[in-house]
């Protein structure tokens, strides 16, 4: 059987998230339906991980097994022709039988966009979080650095995950940059706990607002207490940017 | 009476355009309704010019006369509170009684965005025109230069306008730039004929596609024949960026 790896962009606005949910059309079920229409096969699409309702992806990765003989470079066009324009397959690659989009994932990069203009943007209202109040940008950058490295991120995890599993993760990057009126928070890591990016972004924002001191971040991480971290920012400012498998193709 | 100048951003996607139309909720009627709810007065909102269905604005300008005593810096918040998030008043300024957003307009800047990536963007599907085919970027830049200056733009005007009025306009800028996968066409001028930006952008794109020679542009302008110019690009890639009144405040 062939094993096909897809790279997918989607607008999370009108979906209940990646994963199939009873009675709701999820991103996963939409793409599985499109693949079935194209190949005639019912497939299971394995993503690098779920994204929540409203969260966007520039480069989600997923794989499926198939007996179709459609040429690899024609697969994106074939699947896209059966999808609404809010989901776009941007790449298809032939991968080894044993490749698994979730298990083999080495690094993921997420982006959170904060619009710091006095008024929200009409055009980007579903694409960023608006924060008009004064922010200490340097303090936000300083706070971000403390998240890099291997830490127990228990304080930055929403309830609802599996409490027995380890909450230790390694972030290779946690940066805060300006792009005009926008503040872009970017995180790269080997794994992310439930709502971890939105809670870390909310904590960095709370540092900018002066609610949390930048140099208290190590103490908050150490505490493992969710209440000491900042608020969970809303999903519509969050993007899964890319998923890296290194030499695992 | 006070005369208030507003600067407005809007997402054109769900509107039939700026202007009031029977049975349809236009951008103008939406803002006039919001102003009425805020001031208790029926006002006429005078824009720098109309925008068509689907066209976006980053900085449309409009003015209205009012007896309200709401502080000028509170006016955007008051109006925005009565509007859907697809229209945002970003600035309000007190201007002279005689200021008229259409008659006093000196320069307007429009932007047309072409996505030149192999696949369309799911997130920007209502914000740009997708063109995956090979383009001669330098030829597009060369073509653009010919549009600058004072010309009779009759060949770049859709039918439907007033045929008796002059079709001579001056473009102070017509540029083609790259921004990653995007090609950005920007025009600044003292006035624009009906669909002029979309036809000039379509002509520049046809030069990129090799359908029209860059150095034939002066001849096409000279001819005044619409059929010699390129196609009209769709509205969803077009943005009214700004309107300039110089010292006319």
Interface residues (C-beta under 8 A of the other chain):
Chain A: X9 X10 X11 X56 X58 X76 X80 X85 X86 X87 X88 X89 X90 X117 X118 X119 X120 X121 X122 X123 X125 X127
Chain B: X9 X10 X11 X56 X58 X76 X80 X85 X86 X87 X88 X89 X90 X117 X118 X119 X120 X121 X122 X123 X125 X127
